[in-house]
Amino acid sequence: MRPDRENGAARHQWDLVVLLACVLGLGVVRGAAALELTGVLLLPVTLEGAPLGPAWHTTTGDDGRPLGLALSTPTGLRQAPLLNGGNGEIDVSLLNVVDIAGLWQCLDNEFPPAMVMNLYFNGDNVTPGIGAIIASNTEPSAFLVNRSPRTVSLQLAEVVNHPALLFDDGTLQVALSAAFYFSSTGLASRWRTSLFENLDRVGVDQLAPDGVPDGVVVFELTVGPSSTPPAPLPPRAHVQVAPLAIPAARVGEDVWVGATPNAPPPAAATPLSTPAVELSDAARTPTAAQTADLDGTPTMPTTGSLTPRAGVPSTPTPAQTGSRTMTPGTPTPATGTPQAPEPATPVPPLAADATPSDGATPVDHGP
């Protein structure tokens, strides 16, 4: 095989080893979408539940002792890195199933018969999300929910207790599925295998070995999707709007038809005395066509102007004077001179015994 291919294959294998070590060694994925374990507290109590002796927690302070956390892996806890930061605090993103071991230091006469274990999530280190009571050297499933009305925060301040063995943040939920504790030395226990014999990872006041075997608590967390349905969207407020009064249409220079918000309706316009009459000039005198429409008289063609002039009377036409005929060659009378009607020529009546001859056409003597 060529050297460059050998180097590439070696790098590829090394990348796989590093990735596998990260998955097995850490077992956590730090991300904003995960559920975070941010605090663990061990509070020694009697079998009746009364507080007893010192407490261990994942933080610093004179009131408690350090509690080291590490992933419980098949390779054991002797070389597993601690999950604590420099100040003892933790921020662990949980996977589907996580086995964690807590390492704490106590003297022989301080080993408690039972302990309250509080777990804090998503940065709320005041109110525990899970609170359980664990008895010494019992089966991993022999833990109980802590139903005491009061408990303590991660900083050992007294707070109201909310009994629960399951924590749900609306997106994910985590349940305590196993919990037990024992000493890594002394009397044997069927739950203490060789992987937990004589462990020394922490001291009484520091997260470092001190030459004395540690106490060990092992708990298992199971993470899954939330069982809480998403909250419904808030209903939209129904707003009723009163209809605006629609004023009469206004037609003017700006020609606006329709309702004008916040404007009173205009007063009705005063109609003209003769609605059908249109004004023809500045004197506002009705035209002949409009007058004829009003009185029912048909309009006849004219030879003179019917438009009134200032101080000049109109010249009537023959149709207006009542004359039936005009004598050929007779000039039109001057403007303003009325024409007298011509007398009709009398026609002698027929005798009573006068009978038109057969086939003769009666003579029309005119009107």
Steps between C-alpha positions, in 0.01 A plus 500: 500500500625848415621710797248778437212250503634342817511842666143577385369167634678557830350849534155360423534231764624755752197724430269207568680426824470861614129508412434174685691627803290815507177301487604242762708727717260790524169347402348846487432755233511857607235687306220746547235246395593240767374469854770614743592348835643797690514384861510193729470501879535214752346567840556228769188413701389239751264222398222724631611783270663734755811689378825342609862613456659700216367537144675462164420712195638600160610848598732675740416627845589455864164342586549192284763267363598449135320236296686375193304361203620266228336279242467140609652306208604137453861609536437620853533829686869497578601694188169651391521881495292689752210702359551781752643837409772677695243630752337158539190588298362290214307555178434163339285457188316172540459229235239224480642297792779628722669316787679739736707428806536747784822485704506643853722472806398426859647353814409151614260624767333740251376244254123567487226236524294690237534807278277748323621558143383821333554559127479849346441571131532777243674744732234499773720404793246617758206266451594136438334338200543149643525405866552140615577319825760221466583244770849357539589170331159446341403406145535764227123530469426519875491881517196706597374847419576761765160620621625738766336844472838670534841430347816696419643674194839423351646765733330329800232766551162371611235506224157355424516143371309378194506119525587342165711229343454644149587842364335638183599831342234492226743372237677210670445305817746315722412223745704346779513129410766372743680625812715333770814579701773320691855538633789405271669323796399310811216251502426340164179570311349306213458827313867591545706332228877515454455813289402688817757356744716752692425803285676821601407796278394772746585627848304648785548857377632466144441323170827312521620169656587508874600134558164396652246283312191685380132437535321437170143574390388373159182621330351454157298762309275419207424787262220508245254735331267704716161354583354847554303622196602842374303787643229626262545835340316780681167584330486816302298778654175560309459870431163633392504814291177700480403576139540861398197697383519553125417863415335612176727504198677830442592598147703811457839618384678206667226246410476279807233232531476287808540516875749744651614383846438747784324749267129596546276450197458816288169683493273418208529751215195723428348390166424753222142624468477343154715184507483439125618849406867548412645850510640629172679824587594733779140627522387141579208519242351166381564409136217446251565128480467469879182717502349282230581195706324656796173617328474221242530736191712344221811688396489645145792619288560873532641772279597735777679481830296395800769587746394808694727800480521769755215744422405335166183289479501168322366471140221242475481271199199451279416184681489700822274779351236254381529596124435205267662635177739763391450700172785419259737784465385671816801598705534385853376765738761696687621371826263584776192575266226244557321362193120533494312196384349526145120481475368175362312514164143388552381207291130500398326188623355253256134502433305232669391352172835537331647168430837451345480339155589138471869451476569868573746587767385752759685828481698587809460869559747500776450577860 
